[in-house]
Amino acid sequence: MRKKIYLLTPGPTPIIEDVLLEMARPILHHRTPQFSAIIEEVKKGLQYLFQTKNDVLILNASGTGAMEGSVSNLFSSGDSVIVINGGKFGERWTEICRSYGLNVKEISVEWGKAVDPSIVRDILKRDKGIKGVFVQASETSTTVTHPVKELAEIVRDIDDTILVVDGISAVGVFDLPMDKWGIDVLVSGAQKGLMLPPGLSFVGLSDKGWRFSEDADLPRYYFDFRKERDNLRANTTAYTPAISLIVGLRKVLQDIREEGIETIFARHERLAMATRAGIVALGLRLLAPDSPSNGVTGFFLPDGVDGGRFARFLRDDLGIIMAGGQGHLKGKILRIAHMGYIGIFDIIVAISGLEMALKRFGYNVEFGKGIAAVQEILFMEMSDEGTGK
Ligand SMILES: Cc1ncc(COP(=O)(O)O)c(C=O)c1O
């Protein structure tokens, strides 16, 4: 029999069966009233998800495309910006900004830790010429959440500075109300909290962000935000869109609205808490104990365990796909994602598989200890509804 696979990586994430079926329908043509109606609906769904009154652009690209577009559309050559670099994706902001000739002041953050917002405040007070602050809401490589709300409070009153947030593994996972907090640019991608195959990315911009797009002088062509916005307003796209993905997106956004974002955030929080509890109960050390992301949990493997072999054992023998470490954490950590279409029994599977793999690799583990900790958390949150109590 074909092995049953449990995909517990922070992208791609599992896809709901109904959404797969929607995307399997015969292809539509994109210059038709039928497709325009879909765009119109999707636009509203994205505004609900991003919690903004402004347009949320839909780009044909993985998340990095929207990251790059946020640099090329909003800044000018030689502009000074702050990048908060506490992991692989912070590093990516720096790389993109430098390739476009921006002058990057990096705030290096220890992997596994969140940035201290007062450092950003102090730099912005000292240096009045900083045009942008770049950060990850959820730094997937270190499983950390950076304090976006506090950063937005610092940046929102500075007329000449925007806050650019990579929410690729955060949007649809935890609360990032764009308009309420004053996030200027919020980027996301399809294959994480949005539960779609990779290939789409999204960008929401504040009024200040749009003002920046008027002054920016960097070259751009395919990712031209103003062109995309004008087309979106006419319920179309500048170029051939990823039609089937957008059809899938409509279904996902309908589901998201039906469940409600508050319920979705609470569900992710519960799964994250249960995962962390299971890992700690097994005597393992969390990678980001102080500021963990609710979308993905990282933990150190016991000393002497080869992370690559351990992850391969989980994948090839047990069918459980977790993510390994990146950069200097390669081979030392594992990451279990609990974002999107993940249920409580996926977490039981993850922790149960972890117990078995640990034992197989010679680590003294008491079977059931991690699972019991997961169940305790999930049980606490269960309602009595339907029990007759
Ligand atoms: C926080 C974060 N930023 C950026 C990216 C890059 O996105 P993509 O691989 O879709 O280009 C990822 C993907 O893992 C991510 O998790």
The ligand as a Gaussian input file, in Angstrom:
#p B3LYP/6-31G(d) Opt

LIG

0 1
 C        8.676000      34.057000       6.485000
 C        8.942000      33.661000       5.082000
 N        9.367000      34.601000       4.219000
 C        9.619000      34.299000       2.936000
 C        9.469000      33.017000       2.452000
 C        9.771000      32.740000       1.027000
 O        8.613000      32.454000       0.369000
 P        8.612000      31.618000      -1.000000
 O        9.412000      30.393000      -0.769000
 O        7.144000      31.375000      -1.190000
 O        9.178000      32.487000      -2.048000
 C        9.039000      32.007000       3.305000
 C        8.901000      30.629000       2.822000
 O        9.156000      29.669000       3.510000
 C        8.765000      32.343000       4.656000
 O        8.330000      31.406000       5.504000

